[in-house]
Amino acid sequence: MSVKVDPNLMKDLEHFGLKDAKKCFHCGNCTAVCPLSTPENPFPRRFMKYVQMGLTDRVLNSPEPWLCYYCGDCSTKCPRGAEPGEAMMVMRRWLTSKYDWTGFSRRFYTSESFEIIAVTVVAILVGLALVLFRASNPNMEHAFLNSVWPAPAIEIADLIMAFILTFFLLSNTYRCFRFVMGDLAFKVPLEIYARQAKELIVNFITQRKFGECTDRMQWVVHLLIMTGYSTAFLLVAVFLAGGIHVIGLSWEWLMFQRDIVGDYPIWHPWRLLGYYATAALLYGTTYAIIGRIKKSKAPYKNSHGTDWMFLILLELTTLTGILIHFTRLLDWPMPTYVLYVVHLMVAVPMLVLEVPFAKWAHLAFRPVVLYLMKVKEAYAKTTEQLG
């Protein structure tokens, strides 16, 4: 079988943050110290070779970049300073851009100015929409959000946005599926896909492979951010499915205070889950931001612009949501309304840009790839038994 060489691969990856891959002389230390590397899936060494040789198709169709959680052991032990852990992170960014059929991910990852402009434009549009379509006579005696922005209209806008984001995320995930499975995509019986589905769920919820890395604190932080945000979305879905009257795609949902303060007791399961989501996100994002400022460990030494944008938007979304919660408890109308506008100007760009096209998409791609590897293994065993 012929091998296609792309002499521009390394140069292309440099646009996604690759810096020191040329230093690698393939000693194998990185693969030896990696707790997740196996004889069947050796990395990062093999992928450093792929990059240097320009084997674009090998990288594009391989699952290994998604098996790496970037604990940093490989980069710490590299005698040449080739940063293999960062190279694997760069490949995930590059793969995300390849899965995205719109081309937006590539622009987002390769141009900081485009990223900032995109976030700013979406934020301004959200702010203008909220100001232009506000009620003419809002309640200024009590913090009553429904008096400013009617809940049914906001909910319709939320559902439209959710549909659009789901479409882009699922279509990009489907392209991930096709690249990883290749010719086997439709050869594997549906029964095998169904039988291995639990792997998808377990890996998404627990991120258990990350727990096998030596730096378990990184796993804890990753798990807090993932479960915190996933809990938020789950609770939003429960609210919508249950027909409960809420307002907007807001972090205020997490506090489970409707426009009549105290609808739910503090020990109500929904409120407890909301408080968990908020605390988990606040701790996880703050830890990661401080780590990147101090460059305290290998994963935090080479922060990409999208890493910062992701963390800053998430931190601001959480903080503004907490402030709204307290201004409503204090029944301060104007601060609540202003904060709500600011909150959505932060939260909506994060959703629109990060979920289908950037960092949040990794939360979909990684468990899907791990699931597909189990599908391939099961199919190989079945084929061997029949053959």
URMOJO-V218619 format. One record per backbone hydrogen bond with DSSP energy under -1.0 kcal/mol. NH is the residue of the N-H (numbers start at 1). CO is the residue of the C=O. E is the energy in kcal/mol with one decimal. If there is no record, write none. Layout:
nh:NH co:CO e:E
nh:NH co:CO e:E
This chain:
nh:6 co:54 e:-3.7
nh:9 co:6 e:-1.6
nh:12 co:8 e:-2.6
nh:13 co:9 e:-2.7
nh:14 co:10 e:-1.5
nh:15 co:12 e:-1.1
nh:16 co:13 e:-1.2
nh:17 co:14 e:-1.3
nh:18 co:13 e:-1.9
nh:23 co:20 e:-1.7
nh:24 co:21 e:-1.3
nh:32 co:28 e:-2.2
nh:33 co:29 e:-2.1
nh:34 co:30 e:-1.0
nh:38 co:41 e:-1.3
nh:48 co:44 e:-1.8
nh:49 co:45 e:-1.8
nh:50 co:46 e:-2.0
nh:51 co:47 e:-2.1
nh:52 co:48 e:-2.2
nh:53 co:49 e:-2.4
nh:55 co:50 e:-2.6
nh:56 co:54 e:-1.7
nh:59 co:55 e:-1.8
nh:60 co:56 e:-2.6
nh:61 co:57 e:-2.0
nh:66 co:63 e:-1.9
nh:67 co:64 e:-1.7
nh:68 co:64 e:-1.0
nh:76 co:72 e:-2.3
nh:77 co:73 e:-2.1
nh:87 co:83 e:-2.1
nh:88 co:84 e:-1.9
nh:89 co:85 e:-1.7
nh:90 co:86 e:-2.6
nh:91 co:87 e:-2.0
nh:92 co:88 e:-1.6
nh:93 co:89 e:-1.9
nh:94 co:90 e:-2.6
nh:95 co:91 e:-2.8
nh:96 co:92 e:-2.4
nh:97 co:93 e:-1.9
nh:98 co:94 e:-1.5
nh:99 co:95 e:-2.4
nh:100 co:96 e:-1.5
nh:107 co:103 e:-1.5
nh:108 co:104 e:-2.6
nh:109 co:105 e:-2.4
nh:110 co:106 e:-2.0
nh:111 co:107 e:-1.2
nh:115 co:111 e:-2.1
nh:116 co:112 e:-2.6
nh:117 co:113 e:-2.6
nh:118 co:114 e:-2.8
nh:119 co:115 e:-2.3
nh:120 co:116 e:-2.5
nh:121 co:117 e:-3.0
nh:122 co:118 e:-2.2
nh:123 co:119 e:-2.4
nh:124 co:120 e:-2.6
nh:125 co:121 e:-2.5
nh:126 co:122 e:-2.3
nh:127 co:123 e:-2.6
nh:128 co:124 e:-2.9
nh:129 co:125 e:-2.4
nh:130 co:126 e:-2.3
nh:131 co:127 e:-2.1
nh:132 co:128 e:-3.2
nh:133 co:129 e:-2.1
nh:135 co:148 e:-2.2
nh:144 co:142 e:-1.4
nh:147 co:144 e:-1.8
nh:148 co:145 e:-1.8
nh:149 co:145 e:-2.5
nh:154 co:150 e:-1.8
nh:155 co:151 e:-2.9
nh:156 co:152 e:-2.0
nh:157 co:153 e:-2.1
nh:158 co:154 e:-2.6
nh:159 co:155 e:-2.4
nh:160 co:156 e:-2.3
nh:161 co:157 e:-2.4
nh:162 co:158 e:-2.9
nh:163 co:159 e:-2.3
nh:164 co:160 e:-2.2
nh:165 co:161 e:-2.9
nh:166 co:162 e:-2.4
nh:167 co:163 e:-2.2
nh:168 co:164 e:-2.2
nh:169 co:165 e:-2.6
nh:170 co:166 e:-2.8
nh:171 co:167 e:-2.3
nh:172 co:168 e:-2.2
nh:173 co:169 e:-2.2
nh:174 co:170 e:-2.3
nh:175 co:171 e:-1.5
nh:176 co:172 e:-1.8
nh:177 co:173 e:-2.4
nh:178 co:174 e:-2.3
nh:179 co:175 e:-2.3
nh:180 co:176 e:-2.4
nh:181 co:177 e:-2.5
nh:182 co:178 e:-2.2
nh:184 co:181 e:-1.9
nh:185 co:182 e:-1.4
nh:188 co:184 e:-1.9
nh:193 co:189 e:-1.4
nh:194 co:190 e:-2.6
nh:195 co:191 e:-2.4
nh:196 co:192 e:-1.7
nh:197 co:194 e:-1.2
nh:199 co:196 e:-1.7
nh:201 co:197 e:-1.6
nh:202 co:198 e:-3.1
nh:203 co:199 e:-2.3
nh:204 co:200 e:-1.6
nh:205 co:201 e:-2.4
nh:206 co:202 e:-2.7
nh:207 co:203 e:-1.4
nh:210 co:207 e:-1.2
nh:212 co:209 e:-1.5
nh:213 co:210 e:-1.8
nh:216 co:214 e:-1.4
nh:220 co:216 e:-2.3
nh:221 co:217 e:-2.6
nh:222 co:218 e:-2.5
nh:223 co:219 e:-2.9
nh:224 co:220 e:-2.6
nh:225 co:221 e:-2.3
nh:226 co:222 e:-2.5
nh:227 co:223 e:-3.1
nh:228 co:224 e:-2.4
nh:229 co:225 e:-2.1
nh:230 co:226 e:-2.5
nh:231 co:227 e:-2.5
nh:232 co:228 e:-1.7
nh:233 co:229 e:-2.2
nh:234 co:230 e:-2.5
nh:235 co:231 e:-2.5
nh:236 co:232 e:-2.0
nh:237 co:233 e:-2.4
nh:238 co:234 e:-2.3
nh:239 co:235 e:-2.5
nh:240 co:236 e:-2.6
nh:241 co:237 e:-2.9
nh:242 co:238 e:-2.3
nh:243 co:240 e:-1.0
nh:244 co:239 e:-2.0
nh:250 co:248 e:-1.8
nh:253 co:250 e:-1.8
nh:254 co:251 e:-1.4
nh:256 co:253 e:-1.1
nh:268 co:265 e:-2.1
nh:272 co:268 e:-2.5
nh:273 co:269 e:-2.5
nh:274 co:270 e:-2.1
nh:275 co:271 e:-2.6
nh:276 co:272 e:-2.3
nh:277 co:273 e:-2.7
nh:278 co:274 e:-2.2
nh:279 co:275 e:-2.6
nh:280 co:276 e:-3.2
nh:281 co:277 e:-2.2
nh:282 co:278 e:-2.5
nh:283 co:279 e:-2.5
nh:284 co:280 e:-2.7
nh:285 co:281 e:-2.5
nh:286 co:282 e:-1.7
nh:287 co:283 e:-2.6
nh:288 co:284 e:-2.0
nh:289 co:285 e:-2.6
nh:290 co:286 e:-2.5
nh:291 co:287 e:-2.3
nh:292 co:288 e:-2.1
nh:293 co:289 e:-2.2
nh:294 co:290 e:-2.5
nh:295 co:291 e:-1.3
nh:296 co:291 e:-1.7
nh:300 co:297 e:-1.9
nh:301 co:298 e:-1.5
nh:308 co:304 e:-1.7
nh:309 co:305 e:-2.3
nh:310 co:306 e:-2.3
nh:311 co:307 e:-2.1
nh:312 co:308 e:-2.8
nh:313 co:309 e:-2.5
nh:314 co:310 e:-1.9
nh:315 co:311 e:-2.6
nh:316 co:312 e:-2.7
nh:317 co:313 e:-2.3
nh:318 co:314 e:-2.1
nh:319 co:315 e:-2.7
nh:320 co:316 e:-2.6
nh:321 co:317 e:-1.7
nh:322 co:318 e:-2.1
nh:323 co:319 e:-2.3
nh:324 co:320 e:-2.2
nh:325 co:321 e:-1.9
nh:326 co:322 e:-1.9
nh:327 co:323 e:-2.6
nh:328 co:324 e:-2.1
nh:329 co:325 e:-2.0
nh:330 co:326 e:-2.3
nh:332 co:327 e:-2.8
nh:336 co:332 e:-1.6
nh:337 co:333 e:-2.4
nh:338 co:334 e:-2.7
nh:339 co:335 e:-2.6
nh:340 co:336 e:-2.0
nh:341 co:337 e:-1.7
nh:342 co:338 e:-2.3
nh:343 co:339 e:-3.1
nh:344 co:340 e:-2.2
nh:345 co:341 e:-1.9
nh:346 co:342 e:-1.0
nh:347 co:343 e:-3.0
nh:348 co:344 e:-2.1
nh:350 co:346 e:-1.5
nh:351 co:347 e:-2.1
nh:352 co:348 e:-3.3
nh:353 co:349 e:-2.5
nh:354 co:350 e:-1.9
nh:358 co:354 e:-1.5
nh:361 co:358 e:-1.1
nh:362 co:359 e:-1.2
nh:363 co:360 e:-1.3
nh:364 co:361 e:-1.4
nh:365 co:361 e:-2.4
nh:366 co:362 e:-2.4
nh:368 co:364 e:-1.5
nh:369 co:365 e:-2.6
nh:370 co:366 e:-2.3
nh:371 co:367 e:-2.2
nh:372 co:368 e:-2.5
nh:373 co:369 e:-2.0
nh:374 co:370 e:-1.5
nh:375 co:371 e:-2.0
nh:376 co:372 e:-2.5
nh:377 co:373 e:-2.3
nh:378 co:374 e:-2.5
nh:379 co:375 e:-2.4
nh:380 co:376 e:-2.5
nh:381 co:377 e:-2.2
nh:382 co:378 e:-2.2
nh:383 co:379 e:-2.8
nh:384 co:380 e:-2.3
nh:385 co:381 e:-2.3
nh:386 co:382 e:-2.1
nh:387 co:383 e:-2.0
